[in-house]
């Protein structure tokens, strides 16, 4: 079992410097710049979960979450893009094996992007589906090789119903040339994630492009593909909140010490500021410890017993939401103490704050974390 570790320790200082040296260039470009993409490909970060036989790193979930946290600490947009795109590449475990081999023929550059929203319709045909729809927030859209999307299933114009009485839904894989990207990502932060919308219109695709993200539908045997998707998403995305918050705390600490040296605080003000910093950091680190302890325990138990008990998954969900809530409280407590430099969009601390503020609107954590 991996140690909890400092998120900075999983990357070298040289890697962190290189990543951060490109942060403002990618923000200005509105997408990851070629040097960042090459860095991702060289490290094979989009294939964290992909089996070695398909050219991936075949990491277990706890190690992957730690790596994603460390990348997010280096740069929020880069970490978010790696996390969301590696998470979409994880769908390889549920693709038709022949299709999977085709998609991952050149594994280092394969990048799946997409959306979990059910905003498309797939009409069943004799040899596949005709799909129409549009989907928002496809992280990494400019450099994606494939897109995934969820659709309601229709036959002869009538929506199909599943065994539970709900509308039948399936996930689909599209090739890049089959979709139209709509350049509408315009948030205050996470600009380089280029999380644009995309659409397809009456696209005819074969049956093997449909897949189900369900442990019972996994074709690949690695334990990561049997892990419930809801908790997979929560863990990987919560790790980004953790990494960005750790970066923000580090920047606050440097800023506060600099202002003390420059006599920017009275003695009483300095005591108050550092008391708030120390208290916030202690609470955050304790919550982060609980997050990793909960994940590690559940993973070890699940791998040994080859099942994922509902109680353990509920504990993971609670730990993720608690970590995100604590991260939000930490940033909100420290930001007002930073002075005007934190309001300057050309400053590093403002960039990190904007990235965190944008990420904090993700639908997984906008309810239950307040």
Buried (B, 14 or more C-beta within 10 A) or exposed (E): EEEBEEBBEBBEEEBBEBBBEBBBEBBEBBBBBEBBBEBBBEBBBBBBBBBEEBBBBBBBBBBBBBBBBBBBBBBBBBBBBBBBBBBBBBBBBBBBEEBBEEBBEEBBEBBBBBBBBBBBBBBBEEEBBBBBBBBBBBBBBBBBBBBBBBBBBBEEEEEBEEEEEEEBBBBBBBEBEBBEBBEEBEBEBBBBBBBBBBBBEEBEBEEBBBBEBEBEEBBBEBEBBBBBBEBBBBBBBBBBBBBBBBBBBBBBBEBBEEBBEEEBBEEEEBEEBBEBBEEBBEBBBEBBEBBBEBBBBBBEEBBEEEEBEEEBBEBBBBBBBBBBBBBBBBBBBBBEBBEEBBEEEEBBBBBBBBBBBBBBEBEBBEEEBE
